[in-house]
Amino acid sequence: MEREGFQGIRVVVAETGWPTACGEAAGVDNALTYNDNVVRRAVNGVGTPKRPKEEMEVYMFDLFDENERGGDEYQKHFGIFSSAGVKLYDLRFNSN
């Protein structure tokens, strides 16, 4: 953005997550590891390599699996909870 003349644009991660099933490297352990790292970086204000220690907004994808969603099968499995409301893994949203 800076090369295009837009200085100081705040970083917002509009959608990030990891599938728990039906894709290469998909699984509960990988989803927990990825999402836990994203949450820790956001909560602790780690920022990005370009802007260390700068706070950023992060929107996790997705709270619930979406069994009725179209597309590839793995796209249905980004939830922290199953479509039935069962917790798939224990993601913590604090700095501990």
Buried (B, 14 or more C-beta within 10 A) or exposed (E): EEEEEEEEEEBEBEEBBBBBBEBEEBBBEBBBEBBBEBBBBBBEEBBEEEEEEEBBEBEBBBEBBBEEBEEEEBBBBBBBBBBEEEEBBEBEEEEE
